[in-house]
């Protein structure tokens, strides 16, 4: 079996285990990641607006 495929399956299994055993913490972590991504996107948009304004 391909090492990359095995690593992906192990990662997915660990993620599912975390979500199933600690759903509240997993939701909080997911919200934190989404907030971080949104803030980053807003910063890039602000930069581009200021660059071309």
Phi and psi restraints in degrees (range 20) as a CNS / XPLOR table:
assign (resid 1 and name C) (resid 2 and name N)
       (resid 2 and name CA) (resid 2 and name C) 1.0 -68.9 20.0 2
assign (resid 2 and name N) (resid 2 and name CA)
       (resid 2 and name C) (resid 3 and name N) 1.0 136.3 20.0 2
assign (resid 2 and name C) (resid 3 and name N)
       (resid 3 and name CA) (resid 3 and name C) 1.0 -63.0 20.0 2
assign (resid 3 and name N) (resid 3 and name CA)
       (resid 3 and name C) (resid 4 and name N) 1.0 -39.4 20.0 2
assign (resid 3 and name C) (resid 4 and name N)
       (resid 4 and name CA) (resid 4 and name C) 1.0 -62.4 20.0 2
assign (resid 4 and name N) (resid 4 and name CA)
       (resid 4 and name C) (resid 5 and name N) 1.0 -40.9 20.0 2
assign (resid 4 and name C) (resid 5 and name N)
       (resid 5 and name CA) (resid 5 and name C) 1.0 -66.4 20.0 2
assign (resid 5 and name N) (resid 5 and name CA)
       (resid 5 and name C) (resid 6 and name N) 1.0 -41.5 20.0 2
assign (resid 5 and name C) (resid 6 and name N)
       (resid 6 and name CA) (resid 6 and name C) 1.0 -65.0 20.0 2
assign (resid 6 and name N) (resid 6 and name CA)
       (resid 6 and name C) (resid 7 and name N) 1.0 -43.8 20.0 2
assign (resid 6 and name C) (resid 7 and name N)
       (resid 7 and name CA) (resid 7 and name C) 1.0 -62.4 20.0 2
assign (resid 7 and name N) (resid 7 and name CA)
       (resid 7 and name C) (resid 8 and name N) 1.0 -39.5 20.0 2
assign (resid 7 and name C) (resid 8 and name N)
       (resid 8 and name CA) (resid 8 and name C) 1.0 -64.2 20.0 2
assign (resid 8 and name N) (resid 8 and name CA)
       (resid 8 and name C) (resid 9 and name N) 1.0 -44.4 20.0 2
assign (resid 8 and name C) (resid 9 and name N)
       (resid 9 and name CA) (resid 9 and name C) 1.0 -64.4 20.0 2
assign (resid 9 and name N) (resid 9 and name CA)
       (resid 9 and name C) (resid 10 and name N) 1.0 -40.2 20.0 2
assign (resid 9 and name C) (resid 10 and name N)
       (resid 10 and name CA) (resid 10 and name C) 1.0 -65.1 20.0 2
assign (resid 10 and name N) (resid 10 and name CA)
       (resid 10 and name C) (resid 11 and name N) 1.0 -42.1 20.0 2
assign (resid 10 and name C) (resid 11 and name N)
       (resid 11 and name CA) (resid 11 and name C) 1.0 -61.4 20.0 2
assign (resid 11 and name N) (resid 11 and name CA)
       (resid 11 and name C) (resid 12 and name N) 1.0 -44.2 20.0 2
assign (resid 11 and name C) (resid 12 and name N)
       (resid 12 and name CA) (resid 12 and name C) 1.0 -65.0 20.0 2
assign (resid 12 and name N) (resid 12 and name CA)
       (resid 12 and name C) (resid 13 and name N) 1.0 -40.5 20.0 2
assign (resid 12 and name C) (resid 13 and name N)
       (resid 13 and name CA) (resid 13 and name C) 1.0 -63.6 20.0 2
assign (resid 13 and name N) (resid 13 and name CA)
       (resid 13 and name C) (resid 14 and name N) 1.0 -42.1 20.0 2
assign (resid 13 and name C) (resid 14 and name N)
       (resid 14 and name CA) (resid 14 and name C) 1.0 -66.3 20.0 2
assign (resid 14 and name N) (resid 14 and name CA)
       (resid 14 and name C) (resid 15 and name N) 1.0 -39.6 20.0 2
assign (resid 14 and name C) (resid 15 and name N)
       (resid 15 and name CA) (resid 15 and name C) 1.0 -62.7 20.0 2
assign (resid 15 and name N) (resid 15 and name CA)
       (resid 15 and name C) (resid 16 and name N) 1.0 -46.1 20.0 2
assign (resid 15 and name C) (resid 16 and name N)
       (resid 16 and name CA) (resid 16 and name C) 1.0 -62.8 20.0 2
assign (resid 16 and name N) (resid 16 and name CA)
       (resid 16 and name C) (resid 17 and name N) 1.0 -41.0 20.0 2
assign (resid 16 and name C) (resid 17 and name N)
       (resid 17 and name CA) (resid 17 and name C) 1.0 -59.6 20.0 2
assign (resid 17 and name N) (resid 17 and name CA)
       (resid 17 and name C) (resid 18 and name N) 1.0 -44.7 20.0 2
assign (resid 17 and name C) (resid 18 and name N)
       (resid 18 and name CA) (resid 18 and name C) 1.0 -63.4 20.0 2
assign (resid 18 and name N) (resid 18 and name CA)
       (resid 18 and name C) (resid 19 and name N) 1.0 -44.5 20.0 2
assign (resid 18 and name C) (resid 19 and name N)
       (resid 19 and name CA) (resid 19 and name C) 1.0 -64.9 20.0 2
assign (resid 19 and name N) (resid 19 and name CA)
       (resid 19 and name C) (resid 20 and name N) 1.0 -39.1 20.0 2
assign (resid 19 and name C) (resid 20 and name N)
       (resid 20 and name CA) (resid 20 and name C) 1.0 -73.6 20.0 2
assign (resid 20 and name N) (resid 20 and name CA)
       (resid 20 and name C) (resid 21 and name N) 1.0 -41.1 20.0 2
assign (resid 20 and name C) (resid 21 and name N)
       (resid 21 and name CA) (resid 21 and name C) 1.0 -83.3 20.0 2
assign (resid 21 and name N) (resid 21 and name CA)
       (resid 21 and name C) (resid 22 and name N) 1.0 -28.6 20.0 2
assign (resid 21 and name C) (resid 22 and name N)
       (resid 22 and name CA) (resid 22 and name C) 1.0 -137.8 20.0 2
assign (resid 22 and name N) (resid 22 and name CA)
       (resid 22 and name C) (resid 23 and name N) 1.0 69.4 20.0 2
assign (resid 22 and name C) (resid 23 and name N)
       (resid 23 and name CA) (resid 23 and name C) 1.0 -64.0 20.0 2
assign (resid 23 and name N) (resid 23 and name CA)
       (resid 23 and name C) (resid 24 and name N) 1.0 -35.7 20.0 2
assign (resid 23 and name C) (resid 24 and name N)
       (resid 24 and name CA) (resid 24 and name C) 1.0 -66.3 20.0 2
assign (resid 24 and name N) (resid 24 and name CA)
       (resid 24 and name C) (resid 25 and name N) 1.0 -46.0 20.0 2
assign (resid 24 and name C) (resid 25 and name N)
       (resid 25 and name CA) (resid 25 and name C) 1.0 -66.3 20.0 2
assign (resid 25 and name N) (resid 25 and name CA)
       (resid 25 and name C) (resid 26 and name N) 1.0 -37.5 20.0 2
assign (resid 25 and name C) (resid 26 and name N)
       (resid 26 and name CA) (resid 26 and name C) 1.0 -65.2 20.0 2
assign (resid 26 and name N) (resid 26 and name CA)
       (resid 26 and name C) (resid 27 and name N) 1.0 -40.5 20.0 2
assign (resid 26 and name C) (resid 27 and name N)
       (resid 27 and name CA) (resid 27 and name C) 1.0 -65.1 20.0 2
assign (resid 27 and name N) (resid 27 and name CA)
       (resid 27 and name C) (resid 28 and name N) 1.0 -41.0 20.0 2
assign (resid 27 and name C) (resid 28 and name N)
       (resid 28 and name CA) (resid 28 and name C) 1.0 -63.4 20.0 2
assign (resid 28 and name N) (resid 28 and name CA)
       (resid 28 and name C) (resid 29 and name N) 1.0 -41.0 20.0 2
assign (resid 28 and name C) (resid 29 and name N)
       (resid 29 and name CA) (resid 29 and name C) 1.0 -64.6 20.0 2
assign (resid 29 and name N) (resid 29 and name CA)
       (resid 29 and name C) (resid 30 and name N) 1.0 -42.9 20.0 2
assign (resid 29 and name C) (resid 30 and name N)
       (resid 30 and name CA) (resid 30 and name C) 1.0 -63.3 20.0 2
assign (resid 30 and name N) (resid 30 and name CA)
       (resid 30 and name C) (resid 31 and name N) 1.0 -42.4 20.0 2
assign (resid 30 and name C) (resid 31 and name N)
       (resid 31 and name CA) (resid 31 and name C) 1.0 -63.3 20.0 2
assign (resid 31 and name N) (resid 31 and name CA)
       (resid 31 and name C) (resid 32 and name N) 1.0 -38.3 20.0 2
assign (resid 31 and name C) (resid 32 and name N)
       (resid 32 and name CA) (resid 32 and name C) 1.0 -63.0 20.0 2
assign (resid 32 and name N) (resid 32 and name CA)
       (resid 32 and name C) (resid 33 and name N) 1.0 -41.8 20.0 2
assign (resid 32 and name C) (resid 33 and name N)
       (resid 33 and name CA) (resid 33 and name C) 1.0 -64.6 20.0 2
assign (resid 33 and name N) (resid 33 and name CA)
       (resid 33 and name C) (resid 34 and name N) 1.0 -43.9 20.0 2
assign (resid 33 and name C) (resid 34 and name N)
       (resid 34 and name CA) (resid 34 and name C) 1.0 -63.8 20.0 2
assign (resid 34 and name N) (resid 34 and name CA)
       (resid 34 and name C) (resid 35 and name N) 1.0 -39.3 20.0 2
assign (resid 34 and name C) (resid 35 and name N)
       (resid 35 and name CA) (resid 35 and name C) 1.0 -63.1 20.0 2
assign (resid 35 and name N) (resid 35 and name CA)
       (resid 35 and name C) (resid 36 and name N) 1.0 -43.4 20.0 2
assign (resid 35 and name C) (resid 36 and name N)
       (resid 36 and name CA) (resid 36 and name C) 1.0 -61.5 20.0 2
assign (resid 36 and name N) (resid 36 and name CA)
       (resid 36 and name C) (resid 37 and name N) 1.0 -43.5 20.0 2
assign (resid 36 and name C) (resid 37 and name N)
       (resid 37 and name CA) (resid 37 and name C) 1.0 -65.7 20.0 2
assign (resid 37 and name N) (resid 37 and name CA)
       (resid 37 and name C) (resid 38 and name N) 1.0 -42.1 20.0 2
assign (resid 37 and name C) (resid 38 and name N)
       (resid 38 and name CA) (resid 38 and name C) 1.0 -63.6 20.0 2
assign (resid 38 and name N) (resid 38 and name CA)
       (resid 38 and name C) (resid 39 and name N) 1.0 -44.0 20.0 2
assign (resid 38 and name C) (resid 39 and name N)
       (resid 39 and name CA) (resid 39 and name C) 1.0 -62.3 20.0 2
assign (resid 39 and name N) (resid 39 and name CA)
       (resid 39 and name C) (resid 40 and name N) 1.0 -40.2 20.0 2
assign (resid 39 and name C) (resid 40 and name N)
       (resid 40 and name CA) (resid 40 and name C) 1.0 -64.3 20.0 2
assign (resid 40 and name N) (resid 40 and name CA)
       (resid 40 and name C) (resid 41 and name N) 1.0 -42.1 20.0 2
assign (resid 40 and name C) (resid 41 and name N)
       (resid 41 and name CA) (resid 41 and name C) 1.0 -65.4 20.0 2
assign (resid 41 and name N) (resid 41 and name CA)
       (resid 41 and name C) (resid 42 and name N) 1.0 -41.1 20.0 2
assign (resid 41 and name C) (resid 42 and name N)
       (resid 42 and name CA) (resid 42 and name C) 1.0 -64.5 20.0 2
assign (resid 42 and name N) (resid 42 and name CA)
       (resid 42 and name C) (resid 43 and name N) 1.0 -37.9 20.0 2
assign (resid 42 and name C) (resid 43 and name N)
       (resid 43 and name CA) (resid 43 and name C) 1.0 -65.0 20.0 2
assign (resid 43 and name N) (resid 43 and name CA)
       (resid 43 and name C) (resid 44 and name N) 1.0 -41.3 20.0 2
assign (resid 43 and name C) (resid 44 and name N)
       (resid 44 and name CA) (resid 44 and name C) 1.0 -65.4 20.0 2
assign (resid 44 and name N) (resid 44 and name CA)
       (resid 44 and name C) (resid 45 and name N) 1.0 -42.9 20.0 2
assign (resid 44 and name C) (resid 45 and name N)
       (resid 45 and name CA) (resid 45 and name C) 1.0 -62.3 20.0 2
assign (resid 45 and name N) (resid 45 and name CA)
       (resid 45 and name C) (resid 46 and name N) 1.0 -44.4 20.0 2
assign (resid 45 and name C) (resid 46 and name N)
       (resid 46 and name CA) (resid 46 and name C) 1.0 -61.3 20.0 2
assign (resid 46 and name N) (resid 46 and name CA)
       (resid 46 and name C) (resid 47 and name N) 1.0 -43.5 20.0 2
assign (resid 46 and name C) (resid 47 and name N)
       (resid 47 and name CA) (resid 47 and name C) 1.0 -59.6 20.0 2
assign (resid 47 and name N) (resid 47 and name CA)
       (resid 47 and name C) (resid 48 and name N) 1.0 -47.5 20.0 2
assign (resid 47 and name C) (resid 48 and name N)
       (resid 48 and name CA) (resid 48 and name C) 1.0 -65.8 20.0 2
assign (resid 48 and name N) (resid 48 and name CA)
       (resid 48 and name C) (resid 49 and name N) 1.0 -38.1 20.0 2
assign (resid 48 and name C) (resid 49 and name N)
       (resid 49 and name CA) (resid 49 and name C) 1.0 -62.2 20.0 2
assign (resid 49 and name N) (resid 49 and name CA)
       (resid 49 and name C) (resid 50 and name N) 1.0 -44.1 20.0 2
assign (resid 49 and name C) (resid 50 and name N)
       (resid 50 and name CA) (resid 50 and name C) 1.0 -70.6 20.0 2
assign (resid 50 and name N) (resid 50 and name CA)
       (resid 50 and name C) (resid 51 and name N) 1.0 -30.7 20.0 2
assign (resid 50 and name C) (resid 51 and name N)
       (resid 51 and name CA) (resid 51 and name C) 1.0 -69.0 20.0 2
assign (resid 51 and name N) (resid 51 and name CA)
       (resid 51 and name C) (resid 52 and name N) 1.0 -41.0 20.0 2
assign (resid 51 and name C) (resid 52 and name N)
       (resid 52 and name CA) (resid 52 and name C) 1.0 -101.1 20.0 2
assign (resid 52 and name N) (resid 52 and name CA)
       (resid 52 and name C) (resid 53 and name N) 1.0 7.2 20.0 2
